[in-house]
Amino acid sequence: MPRILVTGGAGFVGSHLVDRLLADGHQVVALDSFVTGRVANIAHLAHHPRFALVEHDVIAPWPSLGRFDRVYNLASPASPPKYQRDPIFTLRTNVEGTLRALEKAEHDGARFLQASTSECYGDPEVHPQPETYRGAVSTLGPRACYDEGKRAAEALCADFVRARGVDARIVRIFNTYGPRMDPGDGRVVTNFVHQALRGEPLTLYGGGRQTRSFCYVDDLVRGLVAYMEHGSPPPVLNLGNDTEHTIAELAVLVRELVAADVPLVGRPLPKDDPTRRRPDLRRARTALGYRPRVSLREGLARTLAHAQAELAPRRRVA
């Protein structure tokens, strides 16, 4: 029975990936420091016979964990407010943490998947963004701790492939959403969903003209597993949904689904915030037959239902 390590396994994407791997019959260990991961995301797995949780920071020397066949490295703060709170920690997590994860994969002879990000493309000058595009990223801006940390992690992966023969592959993840997102993570879907459910104005940065391509978490996880299990995959792969929406369109849809009569309130666009973002998925389609299945409307409805269930106990206590 394959034994799999998921760093960041108590996070939003990590916990959904753990669920999928367990459903596929694997033994899974989640390594998480709970800096941004949440116990609630994996509480339902507390007594699962093939699941183990290790609370540990990927930066620190790792405890003995046994041998693994697969290593998914998802450990990193991912939302701007969270990764900018301690930018040096964010950078170290992506560089030192990835180094430790790669060394573990090398030691065990395990296959390795690095969760990188569309932020590697910065505010892109090429649209949509193919894997061959090198990006337009500021090394000095407030997002650099995350953007450059992920780019350095990609470089580490490439060097471990070339110099040490590790089977490592890199996935650039585009805007993902769904149940279990931290209500305070500051990302646009989370902000709109919780503002609408509380009957508050929706905060629209930069007039909402900027675009994103939103991928429901189940579609992403399906792509992650398919990429990891591919026998001869491309070294770098975009995963996401290539249907592009303006942020204003997203706000209107959330407001409609919640049936909330709330206004939109404008704010200036944050520094270095990308104006357009859409993945070129041709490589994923060719290599994996990958196509996202969940529409934005359907995915938001599921996300809203989960958020409402999380808010209900707090309202009863209040």
Secondary structure, 3 states (H helix, E strand, C coil): CCEEEEECCCCHHHHHHHHHHHHCCCEEEEEECCCCCCHHHHHHHCCCCCEEEEECCCCCCCCCCCCCCEEEECCCCCCHHHHHHCHHHHHHHHHHHHHHHHHHHHHHCCEEEEEEEHHHHECCCCCCECCCCCCECCCCCCCHHHHHHHHHHHHHHHHHHHHHCCCEEEEEECCEECCCCCCCCCCHHHHHHHHHHCCCCEEEEHHHCCEECCEEHHHHHHHHHHHHHCCCCCCEEEECCCCCEEHHHHHHHHHHHHCCCCCEEEECCCCCCCCCCCECCHHHHHHHCCCCCCCHHHHHHHHHHHHHHHHHHHHHHC
